[in-house]
């Protein structure tokens, strides 16, 4: 039976090649957009490589502070974390494997051989290099001793090393960054991920001033690595409790601190649609929005395909009438028509996957997104297959049902 379905589907597709081509084009364009977006989201929120441990680390990026209630209400301040907050309150946590303090990327001017190059720089402690899995191309990572002794050493990524030194080995070379001299001790592979993105890294102790050591607010992010991903809920509860115990230098100015340990997805949701003063990051709402947008995006071409498929009813009415006259049931006709549509969508899906891979390769090579590396792994391919099947069902069920309900006499006359 299934073999007959396949043979019939092939003859139908080849009978009207224009209809088939239009259907395939609609499917491919839709799937290319969906696959590219899905691959980028999967790579951002569930990455491998440098942030391969992201399933067991949490991030704290925003400190929310409130003042006591006054005549004019209370004041609110939100900012990145200060080093003192991480060092005094988060570093001593017993429920985590490691806690790292790292600054946000900042644009700095690097002076080299009479040229000025703008690079993105972070300052990080030694734990940063143990939480993230950078690919070391040469040299070594900074250690706790480098930080303790205030050594002016730095790690640079491969692209920036080529920009500054060409084909010459960057290890051992010195660069001038905003008046400070740093010796390059390591070269790493380019990375785009949120916590790993930068061109240049140096120990925290290389700050021009030591004022950062006494600040609750600053330019830092805390990375908390759990021993096991099952420990994440307990760590989040511990962080919530720690926030309640933060002591302020001037309690009359500020008397309440709030900060939350978030996963990558939760942090993105909190910084886009969520609130810094609420425990709920808004991740569920964000997923619902993304899912709804993807569904709507699929529905538009699906409706177009419904119209195209319905148009083929006019051409196949005689065929349907003959089959019904010879005893074909509505269920058999529905199966036949749905199989045809699903096969067409699966074929379009295969083309769409190849085209999506081509688009991602073009984006990587274009330089539009610096250091972009996106892989279409098995998970993304699984999403693509699922979306293709949904697409085929959405666009095939209604025309199939309508065609199967035709009266044999009217169908043979060509009347719908």
KEDOMAR-274289 format. One line per field, with one value per residue (C-alpha): residue number from 1; residue in three letters; z, x, y. Coordinates in Angstrom, 1 decimal, decimal comma, padded with zeros to 4 digits, always signed. Example, Ala and Ser with C-alpha at 12.3 -4.5 7.8 and 13.67 -1.06 7.14 Angstrom:
<atoms>
num <- 1 / 2
residuo <- ALA / SER
z <- +007,8 / +007,1
x <- +012,3 / +013,7
y <- -004,5 / -001,1
</atoms>
This chain:
<atoms>
num <- 1 / 2 / 3 / 4 / 5 / 6 / 7 / 8 / 9 / 10 / 11 / 12 / 13 / 14 / 15 / 16 / 17 / 18 / 19 / 20 / 21 / 22 / 23 / 24 / 25 / 26 / 27 / 28 / 29 / 30 / 31 / 32 / 33 / 34 / 35 / 36 / 37 / 38 / 39 / 40 / 41 / 42 / 43 / 44 / 45 / 46 / 47 / 48 / 49 / 50 / 51 / 52 / 53 / 54 / 55 / 56 / 57 / 58 / 59 / 60 / 61 / 62 / 63 / 64 / 65 / 66 / 67 / 68 / 69 / 70 / 71 / 72 / 73 / 74 / 75 / 76 / 77 / 78 / 79 / 80 / 81 / 82 / 83 / 84 / 85 / 86 / 87 / 88 / 89 / 90 / 91 / 92 / 93 / 94 / 95 / 96 / 97 / 98 / 99 / 100 / 101 / 102 / 103 / 104 / 105 / 106 / 107 / 108 / 109 / 110 / 111 / 112 / 113 / 114 / 115 / 116 / 117 / 118 / 119 / 120 / 121 / 122 / 123 / 124 / 125 / 126 / 127 / 128 / 129 / 130 / 131 / 132 / 133 / 134 / 135 / 136 / 137 / 138 / 139 / 140 / 141 / 142 / 143 / 144 / 145 / 146 / 147 / 148 / 149 / 150 / 151 / 152 / 153 / 154 / 155 / 156 / 157 / 158 / 159 / 160 / 161 / 162 / 163 / 164 / 165 / 166 / 167 / 168 / 169 / 170 / 171 / 172 / 173 / 174 / 175 / 176 / 177 / 178 / 179 / 180 / 181 / 182 / 183 / 184 / 185 / 186 / 187 / 188 / 189 / 190 / 191 / 192 / 193 / 194 / 195 / 196 / 197 / 198 / 199 / 200 / 201 / 202 / 203 / 204 / 205 / 206 / 207 / 208 / 209 / 210 / 211 / 212 / 213 / 214 / 215 / 216 / 217 / 218 / 219 / 220 / 221 / 222 / 223 / 224 / 225 / 226 / 227 / 228 / 229 / 230 / 231 / 232 / 233 / 234 / 235 / 236 / 237 / 238 / 239 / 240 / 241 / 242 / 243 / 244 / 245 / 246 / 247 / 248 / 249 / 250 / 251 / 252 / 253 / 254 / 255 / 256 / 257 / 258 / 259 / 260 / 261 / 262 / 263 / 264 / 265 / 266 / 267 / 268 / 269 / 270 / 271 / 272 / 273 / 274 / 275 / 276 / 277 / 278 / 279 / 280 / 281 / 282 / 283 / 284 / 285 / 286 / 287 / 288 / 289 / 290 / 291 / 292 / 293 / 294 / 295 / 296 / 297 / 298 / 299 / 300 / 301 / 302 / 303 / 304 / 305 / 306 / 307 / 308 / 309 / 310 / 311 / 312 / 313 / 314 / 315 / 316 / 317 / 318 / 319 / 320 / 321 / 322 / 323 / 324 / 325 / 326 / 327 / 328 / 329 / 330 / 331 / 332 / 333 / 334 / 335 / 336 / 337 / 338 / 339 / 340 / 341 / 342 / 343 / 344 / 345 / 346 / 347 / 348 / 349 / 350 / 351 / 352 / 353 / 354 / 355 / 356 / 357 / 358 / 359 / 360 / 361 / 362 / 363 / 364 / 365 / 366 / 367 / 368 / 369 / 370 / 371 / 372 / 373 / 374 / 375 / 376 / 377 / 378 / 379 / 380 / 381 / 382 / 383 / 384 / 385 / 386 / 387 / 388 / 389 / 390 / 391 / 392 / 393 / 394 / 395 / 396 / 397 / 398 / 399 / 400 / 401 / 402 / 403 / 404 / 405 / 406 / 407 / 408 / 409 / 410 / 411 / 412 / 413 / 414 / 415 / 416
residuo <- UNK / UNK / UNK / UNK / UNK / UNK / UNK / UNK / UNK / UNK / UNK / UNK / UNK / UNK / UNK / UNK / UNK / UNK / UNK / UNK / UNK / UNK / UNK / UNK / UNK / UNK / UNK / UNK / UNK / UNK / UNK / UNK / UNK / UNK / UNK / UNK / UNK / UNK / UNK / UNK / UNK / UNK / UNK / UNK / UNK / UNK / UNK / UNK / UNK / UNK / UNK / UNK / UNK / UNK / UNK / UNK / UNK / UNK / UNK / UNK / UNK / UNK / UNK / UNK / UNK / UNK / UNK / UNK / UNK / UNK / UNK / UNK / UNK / UNK / UNK / UNK / UNK / UNK / UNK / UNK / UNK / UNK / UNK / UNK / UNK / UNK / UNK / UNK / UNK / UNK / UNK / UNK / UNK / UNK / UNK / UNK / UNK / UNK / UNK / UNK / UNK / UNK / UNK / UNK / UNK / UNK / UNK / UNK / UNK / UNK / UNK / UNK / UNK / UNK / UNK / UNK / UNK / UNK / UNK / UNK / UNK / UNK / UNK / UNK / UNK / UNK / UNK / UNK / UNK / UNK / UNK / UNK / UNK / UNK / UNK / UNK / UNK / UNK / UNK / UNK / UNK / UNK / UNK / UNK / UNK / UNK / UNK / UNK / UNK / UNK / UNK / UNK / UNK / UNK / UNK / UNK / UNK / UNK / UNK / UNK / UNK / UNK / UNK / UNK / UNK / UNK / UNK / UNK / UNK / UNK / UNK / UNK / UNK / UNK / UNK / UNK / UNK / UNK / UNK / UNK / UNK / UNK / UNK / UNK / UNK / UNK / UNK / UNK / UNK / UNK / UNK / UNK / UNK / UNK / UNK / UNK / UNK / UNK / UNK / UNK / UNK / UNK / UNK / UNK / UNK / UNK / UNK / UNK / UNK / UNK / UNK / UNK / UNK / UNK / UNK / UNK / UNK / UNK / UNK / UNK / UNK / UNK / UNK / UNK / UNK / UNK / UNK / UNK / UNK / UNK / UNK / UNK / UNK / UNK / UNK / UNK / UNK / UNK / UNK / UNK / UNK / UNK / UNK / UNK / UNK / UNK / UNK / UNK / UNK / UNK / UNK / UNK / UNK / UNK / UNK / UNK / UNK / UNK / UNK / UNK / UNK / UNK / UNK / UNK / UNK / UNK / UNK / UNK / UNK / UNK / UNK / UNK / UNK / UNK / UNK / UNK / UNK / UNK / UNK / UNK / UNK / UNK / UNK / UNK / UNK / UNK / UNK / UNK / UNK / UNK / UNK / UNK / UNK / UNK / UNK / UNK / UNK / UNK / UNK / UNK / UNK / UNK / UNK / UNK / UNK / UNK / UNK / UNK / UNK / UNK / UNK / UNK / UNK / UNK / UNK / UNK / UNK / UNK / UNK / UNK / UNK / UNK / UNK / UNK / UNK / UNK / UNK / UNK / UNK / UNK / UNK / UNK / UNK / UNK / UNK / UNK / UNK / UNK / UNK / UNK / UNK / UNK / UNK / UNK / UNK / UNK / UNK / UNK / UNK / UNK / UNK / UNK / UNK / UNK / UNK / UNK / UNK / UNK / UNK / UNK / UNK / UNK / UNK / UNK / UNK / UNK / UNK / UNK / UNK / UNK / UNK / UNK / UNK / UNK / UNK / UNK / UNK / UNK / UNK / UNK / UNK / UNK / UNK / UNK / UNK / UNK / UNK / UNK / UNK / UNK / UNK / UNK / UNK / UNK / UNK / UNK / UNK / UNK / UNK / UNK / UNK / UNK / UNK / UNK / UNK / UNK / UNK / UNK / UNK / UNK / UNK / UNK / UNK / UNK / UNK / UNK
z <- +000,0 / +001,0 / -002,2 / -004,2 / -002,3 / -003,2 / -006,9 / -007,0 / -005,2 / -007,7 / -010,7 / -009,2 / -008,5 / -012,0 / -013,7 / -012,7 / -012,1 / -011,6 / -008,6 / -007,2 / -007,6 / -006,0 / -003,1 / -002,6 / -002,8 / -000,1 / +002,2 / +001,7 / +002,3 / +005,5 / +006,8 / +006,1 / +008,2 / +011,0 / +011,0 / +011,0 / +013,9 / +015,7 / +015,3 / +016,6 / +019,6 / +020,4 / +020,1 / +022,4 / +025,2 / +025,1 / +023,6 / +023,4 / +023,2 / +025,3 / +027,4 / +027,3 / +031,1 / +030,8 / +031,9 / +035,3 / +035,7 / +036,7 / +036,1 / +038,2 / +036,2 / +037,7 / +041,3 / +042,2 / +045,1 / +046,9 / +049,4 / +052,5 / +052,0 / +052,1 / +051,5 / +047,7 / +047,8 / +047,4 / +045,0 / +042,9 / +041,3 / +038,9 / +037,8 / +037,2 / +040,3 / +042,2 / +043,0 / +046,8 / +046,4 / +044,6 / +046,8 / +050,2 / +049,7 / +046,7 / +046,8 / +050,2 / +049,0 / +049,9 / +047,5 / +044,4 / +042,8 / +041,7 / +041,6 / +039,1 / +038,8 / +035,3 / +033,9 / +031,1 / +027,7 / +027,4 / +024,3 / +024,8 / +022,6 / +022,0 / +020,8 / +018,7 / +016,2 / +015,8 / +015,2 / +017,4 / +017,4 / +019,2 / +021,0 / +023,5 / +026,9 / +030,0 / +033,4 / +035,0 / +037,9 / +037,5 / +038,1 / +034,9 / +032,9 / +034,7 / +034,3 / +030,6 / +028,2 / +026,0 / +023,2 / +024,0 / +020,7 / +022,5 / +025,8 / +029,0 / +031,0 / +033,8 / +037,3 / +040,8 / +041,4 / +038,4 / +040,0 / +043,6 / +042,4 / +040,0 / +037,0 / +033,8 / +031,6 / +029,0 / +026,8 / +023,3 / +020,7 / +017,4 / +015,2 / +017,4 / +017,5 / +013,7 / +013,6 / +015,9 / +014,9 / +011,5 / +011,0 / +013,9 / +017,0 / +019,6 / +022,7 / +024,7 / +022,8 / +024,7 / +024,0 / +025,4 / +026,6 / +027,8 / +029,1 / +030,7 / +029,3 / +029,0 / +028,0 / +025,9 / +027,6 / +025,8 / +022,5 / +022,4 / +019,7 / +018,8 / +020,7 / +020,4 / +023,4 / +025,9 / +028,8 / +026,6 / +024,0 / +024,1 / +022,2 / +025,2 / +028,8 / +031,8 / +035,6 / +037,8 / +039,8 / +036,7 / +037,2 / +037,4 / +040,8 / +043,7 / +044,4 / +042,8 / +045,8 / +048,0 / +045,6 / +045,7 / +042,3 / +039,4 / +036,1 / +037,1 / +036,3 / +038,6 / +037,2 / +039,6 / +038,6 / +040,2 / +040,9 / +039,3 / +037,4 / +040,1 / +042,5 / +040,6 / +042,5 / +045,8 / +044,6 / +043,5 / +046,9 / +048,5 / +046,3 / +047,2 / +050,9 / +050,5 / +048,8 / +051,9 / +054,1 / +052,1 / +054,3 / +052,9 / +053,8 / +054,2 / +055,2 / +055,0 / +051,3 / +050,5 / +052,6 / +050,3 / +047,7 / +045,2 / +042,7 / +041,1 / +039,8 / +036,3 / +033,6 / +030,2 / +029,0 / +032,2 / +032,1 / +028,5 / +029,5 / +032,6 / +030,6 / +027,8 / +029,2 / +032,9 / +036,0 / +038,2 / +041,3 / +040,7 / +041,2 / +038,0 / +035,2 / +032,5 / +030,8 / +030,4 / +028,9 / +026,5 / +025,3 / +024,8 / +022,8 / +020,7 / +020,2 / +019,2 / +016,7 / +015,1 / +014,9 / +013,3 / +010,9 / +009,9 / +009,6 / +006,9 / +004,3 / +005,5 / +004,6 / +001,2 / +000,7 / +001,7 / -001,1 / -003,6 / -002,6 / -002,7 / -006,2 / -007,2 / -006,2 / -009,4 / -011,5 / -009,5 / -009,1 / -011,8 / -010,3 / -006,9 / -008,4 / -010,1 / -007,0 / -004,8 / -007,5 / -007,2 / -003,4 / -002,1 / +001,4 / +002,6 / +005,1 / +002,2 / +000,2 / +003,2 / +003,9 / +000,2 / +000,1 / +003,5 / +002,5 / -000,7 / +001,2 / +003,9 / +001,3 / -000,5 / +002,8 / +003,8 / +000,4 / +000,8 / +004,4 / +003,1 / +000,7 / +003,4 / +005,8 / +003,2 / +002,3 / +006,1 / +006,5 / +003,5 / +005,0 / +008,4 / +006,6 / +004,7 / +008,0 / +009,6 / +006,6 / +006,1 / +009,4 / +010,0 / +013,4 / +014,8 / +015,7 / +014,8 / +014,8 / +014,6 / +014,1 / +012,9 / +015,3 / +015,6 / +017,9 / +015,3 / +012,6 / +014,8 / +015,2 / +011,4 / +010,9 / +013,5 / +012,0 / +008,5 / +009,7 / +011,4 / +008,3 / +006,1 / +008,4 / +008,8 / +005,0 / +004,1 / +006,4 / +005,3 / +001,5 / +002,1 / +004,1 / +001,6 / -001,3 / +000,4 / +001,0 / -002,7 / -004,0 / -006,7 / -009,3 / -008,8 / -008,9 / -012,2 / -013,7 / -012,4 / -009,9 / -006,4
x <- +000,0 / +002,7 / +004,6 / +001,5 / +001,3 / +004,9 / +004,4 / +001,2 / +003,0 / +005,9 / +003,5 / +001,5 / +004,7 / +006,0 / +002,7 / +002,7 / +006,3 / +005,5 / +003,2 / +005,9 / +008,6 / +006,5 / +005,7 / +009,3 / +010,5 / +008,0 / +009,0 / +012,8 / +012,7 / +010,6 / +012,8 / +016,1 / +015,0 / +013,7 / +016,9 / +019,3 / +017,4 / +017,1 / +020,9 / +021,8 / +019,5 / +020,7 / +024,3 / +023,7 / +021,7 / +023,0 / +026,5 / +029,4 / +033,1 / +034,3 / +031,0 / +030,5 / +030,0 / +027,1 / +024,6 / +026,2 / +027,1 / +025,1 / +025,7 / +025,0 / +025,2 / +022,8 / +022,8 / +019,5 / +019,6 / +016,9 / +017,0 / +014,8 / +011,3 / +011,4 / +009,1 / +009,6 / +009,4 / +012,5 / +015,4 / +016,4 / +019,7 / +020,7 / +024,3 / +026,8 / +028,4 / +031,4 / +034,5 / +033,8 / +030,4 / +031,9 / +035,0 / +033,3 / +029,9 / +030,1 / +033,6 / +033,2 / +030,1 / +030,5 / +027,8 / +029,8 / +033,0 / +034,3 / +033,3 / +034,9 / +034,9 / +035,3 / +034,6 / +032,3 / +034,2 / +035,5 / +036,8 / +040,5 / +043,1 / +046,1 / +049,3 / +051,6 / +054,3 / +052,9 / +049,4 / +046,3 / +043,9 / +040,6 / +040,1 / +037,6 / +039,3 / +038,3 / +040,0 / +039,4 / +040,7 / +042,3 / +039,0 / +037,6 / +040,1 / +039,0 / +035,3 / +035,4 / +037,2 / +039,2 / +041,3 / +044,8 / +046,8 / +050,0 / +051,5 / +049,5 / +046,6 / +047,0 / +047,3 / +046,3 / +049,9 / +049,9 / +046,9 / +048,3 / +051,6 / +050,0 / +051,9 / +051,0 / +050,4 / +047,7 / +046,0 / +045,0 / +042,8 / +044,1 / +042,5 / +043,7 / +047,2 / +047,3 / +046,0 / +048,8 / +051,7 / +050,9 / +052,5 / +055,0 / +054,4 / +052,6 / +054,0 / +056,4 / +055,5 / +054,5 / +051,5 / +050,6 / +047,0 / +045,8 / +049,3 / +049,9 / +052,4 / +051,3 / +053,3 / +051,4 / +051,6 / +048,9 / +047,0 / +043,5 / +041,0 / +038,4 / +035,1 / +031,8 / +029,9 / +028,6 / +031,0 / +034,0 / +033,7 / +036,7 / +040,0 / +042,3 / +042,3 / +044,4 / +044,4 / +042,1 / +045,0 / +046,2 / +043,4 / +045,1 / +043,5 / +042,7 / +039,4 / +037,5 / +038,3 / +035,9 / +033,0 / +029,7 / +028,8 / +031,2 / +031,7 / +031,9 / +030,0 / +030,1 / +030,3 / +029,3 / +030,3 / +028,3 / +029,8 / +026,7 / +023,8 / +021,5 / +023,1 / +021,9 / +018,6 / +020,4 / +023,0 / +020,2 / +018,6 / +022,0 / +022,5 / +019,0 / +019,9 / +023,3 / +021,7 / +019,5 / +022,7 / +024,6 / +025,8 / +026,1 / +028,6 / +025,8 / +022,5 / +020,7 / +021,4 / +020,8 / +019,4 / +018,3 / +020,1 / +018,7 / +020,6 / +019,8 / +021,9 / +020,6 / +021,2 / +022,1 / +018,5 / +017,2 / +019,8 / +018,9 / +015,2 / +015,9 / +017,9 / +015,3 / +011,8 / +012,2 / +012,9 / +016,0 / +013,9 / +011,9 / +013,1 / +011,2 / +013,5 / +010,8 / +012,4 / +009,1 / +007,5 / +010,4 / +010,1 / +006,4 / +007,0 / +009,7 / +007,5 / +004,5 / +006,6 / +008,0 / +004,5 / +003,1 / +006,0 / +005,2 / +001,5 / +001,8 / +003,5 / +001,4 / -001,7 / -000,2 / +000,5 / -003,1 / -004,3 / -001,8 / -002,8 / -006,5 / -005,9 / -004,7 / -008,2 / -009,6 / -007,1 / -007,5 / -011,3 / -011,8 / -009,2 / -010,8 / -014,2 / -012,9 / -011,2 / -014,3 / -016,5 / -014,3 / -014,6 / -011,8 / -012,7 / -012,2 / -009,6 / -007,6 / -007,7 / -006,7 / -003,7 / -002,7 / -002,9 / -001,2 / +001,6 / +002,1 / +002,3 / +004,6 / +007,0 / +007,1 / +007,9 / +010,5 / +012,2 / +012,0 / +013,3 / +016,5 / +017,1 / +016,4 / +018,9 / +021,6 / +020,7 / +020,6 / +024,1 / +025,2 / +023,8 / +025,5 / +028,8 / +028,3 / +027,5 / +030,7 / +032,8 / +031,2 / +032,5 / +029,1 / +029,1 / +032,7 / +034,0 / +030,7 / +030,9 / +027,6 / +027,3 / +024,1 / +024,4 / +022,0 / +019,8 / +019,3 / +018,7 / +016,1 / +014,4 / +014,5 / +012,9 / +010,2 / +009,4 / +009,2 / +006,7 / +004,6 / +004,8 / +003,6 / +000,7 / -000,4 / -000,5 / -001,9 / -004,7 / -007,3 / -006,9 / -006,8 / -010,0 / -011,7 / -010,7 / -011,8 / -015,3 / -016,0 / -019,1 / -018,1 / -020,7 / -019,8 / -016,1 / -016,4 / -018,1 / -015,2 / -017,4 / -016,0
y <- +000,0 / +002,5 / +001,7 / +002,6 / +005,9 / +006,7 / +005,9 / +008,0 / +010,9 / +010,8 / +010,9 / +013,7 / +015,8 / +015,3 / +016,0 / +019,6 / +020,6 / +024,3 / +023,6 / +021,3 / +023,9 / +026,6 / +024,4 / +023,4 / +027,0 / +028,1 / +025,2 / +025,7 / +029,5 / +029,0 / +026,2 / +028,0 / +031,0 / +028,7 / +026,5 / +029,4 / +031,0 / +027,6 / +026,9 / +030,3 / +030,0 / +026,5 / +027,6 / +030,6 / +028,9 / +025,3 / +025,6 / +023,2 / +024,1 / +027,0 / +027,1 / +023,4 / +023,4 / +025,9 / +023,2 / +023,4 / +027,0 / +030,1 / +033,8 / +036,8 / +039,9 / +042,5 / +044,0 / +045,6 / +048,0 / +049,8 / +052,7 / +053,0 / +054,4 / +058,3 / +061,2 / +060,8 / +057,0 / +054,8 / +055,0 / +052,1 / +051,3 / +048,5 / +047,9 / +045,1 / +043,6 / +045,0 / +043,0 / +043,3 / +041,7 / +038,6 / +038,3 / +038,8 / +037,1 / +034,7 / +033,3 / +031,6 / +029,6 / +025,9 / +024,6 / +025,5 / +024,1 / +027,5 / +031,2 / +033,5 / +037,3 / +038,7 / +042,1 / +043,0 / +043,6 / +047,1 / +048,8 / +049,8 / +051,3 / +049,1 / +050,9 / +048,7 / +049,8 / +053,3 / +051,9 / +052,2 / +049,2 / +049,0 / +045,8 / +044,4 / +043,6 / +041,7 / +041,3 / +037,9 / +035,8 / +032,4 / +030,5 / +032,0 / +029,9 / +026,8 / +027,3 / +028,1 / +025,7 / +027,9 / +026,3 / +027,3 / +027,7 / +028,6 / +029,6 / +029,4 / +030,8 / +033,4 / +031,8 / +032,8 / +033,7 / +036,1 / +037,9 / +037,9 / +039,4 / +041,8 / +040,6 / +042,5 / +039,5 / +039,0 / +036,4 / +037,4 / +035,7 / +034,5 / +037,1 / +040,0 / +038,5 / +038,5 / +042,1 / +043,3 / +041,0 / +039,6 / +036,2 / +036,8 / +034,7 / +036,9 / +035,0 / +037,1 / +040,3 / +043,4 / +045,6 / +049,0 / +049,2 / +052,6 / +053,4 / +049,9 / +047,4 / +043,8 / +040,8 / +038,2 / +034,8 / +033,0 / +032,8 / +031,3 / +030,5 / +033,2 / +032,8 / +034,6 / +033,1 / +035,6 / +034,9 / +034,2 / +037,0 / +039,3 / +040,0 / +040,5 / +039,3 / +040,3 / +039,6 / +041,6 / +043,0 / +045,0 / +047,6 / +051,1 / +051,6 / +049,4 / +051,2 / +048,3 / +046,1 / +048,1 / +048,4 / +046,6 / +048,0 / +047,9 / +046,2 / +042,5 / +039,4 / +036,3 / +032,8 / +030,0 / +026,5 / +023,7 / +020,2 / +018,7 / +020,3 / +018,8 / +021,3 / +024,4 / +024,8 / +024,7 / +027,3 / +029,6 / +029,4 / +030,1 / +033,1 / +034,5 / +034,1 / +035,7 / +038,8 / +039,3 / +039,5 / +042,1 / +044,9 / +048,5 / +051,1 / +053,6 / +051,8 / +055,2 / +055,3 / +051,7 / +049,0 / +046,2 / +044,1 / +041,7 / +039,5 / +036,2 / +033,3 / +032,6 / +030,0 / +031,4 / +031,4 / +032,9 / +035,6 / +036,6 / +036,6 / +038,7 / +041,3 / +041,5 / +041,0 / +040,2 / +042,3 / +042,5 / +042,7 / +039,5 / +035,9 / +034,8 / +035,7 / +035,5 / +032,5 / +030,7 / +033,8 / +034,2 / +030,6 / +031,1 / +034,2 / +032,5 / +029,5 / +031,6 / +033,6 / +030,4 / +028,9 / +032,1 / +032,1 / +028,5 / +029,2 / +031,9 / +029,7 / +026,7 / +028,7 / +029,5 / +025,8 / +025,0 / +027,3 / +025,7 / +022,2 / +023,1 / +024,3 / +020,9 / +019,6 / +021,0 / +019,0 / +015,7 / +015,8 / +013,2 / +010,9 / +011,2 / +010,5 / +007,3 / +006,1 / +006,7 / +005,0 / +001,9 / +001,8 / +004,0 / +005,3 / +008,8 / +007,6 / +006,0 / +009,2 / +011,3 / +009,1 / +009,3 / +013,1 / +013,6 / +011,2 / +013,2 / +016,5 / +015,1 / +013,6 / +017,0 / +018,7 / +016,2 / +016,6 / +020,4 / +019,9 / +018,2 / +021,0 / +023,5 / +021,9 / +022,1 / +025,7 / +026,6 / +025,1 / +027,2 / +030,4 / +029,7 / +029,2 / +032,4 / +034,3 / +032,8 / +033,9 / +037,3 / +038,8 / +040,4 / +038,8 / +038,7 / +035,2 / +033,6 / +029,7 / +027,9 / +024,2 / +022,4 / +019,5 / +016,5 / +018,5 / +021,2 / +018,6 / +017,0 / +020,3 / +020,7 / +017,2 / +018,0 / +021,3 / +019,8 / +017,1 / +019,7 / +021,9 / +019,0 / +018,1 / +021,7 / +022,3 / +018,9 / +018,0 / +020,5 / +020,0 / +016,2 / +016,3 / +018,5 / +016,3 / +013,1 / +014,5 / +015,0 / +013,3 / +010,8 / +012,0 / +015,7 / +014,8 / +012,9 / +016,0 / +018,2 / +020,0 / +020,8
</atoms>
